[in-house]
Amino acid sequence: MLARRIAIPLMLLVAIAGIAGALYAQLETSDRGILPLDSSNTLEIGGIHVDVGAADSDSARYAGWRIAQRQGFRMLWAKMHNAPVNQAPNVPDGTLDQIVSSINVEREQIGPNRYIADLGVAFDAGKAAPLLGVDGGQTERSSPMLLIPVLVSGGTATSVELKNGWQRAWAEFRTVQSPIDYVRISGMGADPLLINAAQTNRPGRGWWRSLLEMYGASDILVAEVQLQRLYPGGPARGRFIARHGPDNEIVGGFTLTAANGDGIPAMLAEGAQRIDQIYAQALAAGRLTRDSSLNLPPPPVLPTIPEAKPAAPAFNSFQIQVIGKNVNFYNFAMAHLRTLPGIQSATPQQINPGGTSYILVQYKGDLSQLAAALTARGWTVEAAGSVVRIHSEGDKPPALPPPVQAPAPPPSGQTAQANTNQAAPHP
């Protein structure tokens, strides 16, 4: 029973290890995706050659790493201050042990009592800054630049569609000491669809704006290498071109060679460093300016439309209340209203021949003008608000005014005589 209890967890551990191994192998064999190294908190210097002998191999390696720390700090100080290495201060080994983050082995040969290697030293930026005399190890940097590495090999141009040595060189490039704020892509997810070698030749500004906004960048850098091999595994030649902007403006270029296929990764790594220097010099010269066509066009200027004032109504509505003893008062009131100048319409609302009748009128004028016009017709008028009350002081309503008659034309004889007199010549 005890053996069975032990065997079940052991089988589970073996199964979990097998699944994890399969997933790891799948990730390792994937054709896409190289995560860029995060070097935001380190200051690095490489290419330190050491050749040390000692009593045994461990002592020789330890001594070589000590020498690399000392030389690395002096080289980094000289690089930061743009001064000769012999002017750099000497720092005790105990202090160097506290500020060194790691020793990177680029190449090493270990013997029984000798150590030969090319090493790189990474310093903690925060701890090393006071000794280096810089503010946190930070330099003035550019605006975020979207970096697109393009490898042209065998007549085919690729970026991050497939893993390649050029993408790896930029993924492993230490950007903390560069004045260029690179936005590097990993090639995972939708990166191969959105950013690829074909995209670098598209002139459309709308798609470029969308990509820059999506990746949090403000400008474009295209680092291109044209790799030529004499034969598989033999000497190789790389033509490196630094481009900028959506129109692939050439900033600079150079050529490097590798003795054989094993030297290509080192050649590509050196190419990435030299292209970074080209971009840094262009930034200092003010050449890495954002193309104005990447900015959104200003919105069109809309014409100024004067504010329309509400038009005054052509006619005002008033209620006429007619007070009379019989139907004649109502009929005469309607006749007066329909012939009154300025009245557009007179519509009966309620007819009460022996009392008060109501009429709705549309009048071109105000209340006082309507009251004055009715008063001139002989009505007794009381006006308040939009109501006009009319009645007659006598037993009969006011008479209608006589119609205006046109002047009668003269007799035809007189007209002919007048025409004859006008046509007769003067004596």
Summary of the structure (lengths in Angstrom):
residues: 427
radius of gyration: 50.3
end to end distance: 162.3
largest distance: 162.3
contacts: 1144
relative contact order: 0.07
helix: 37%
strand: 27%
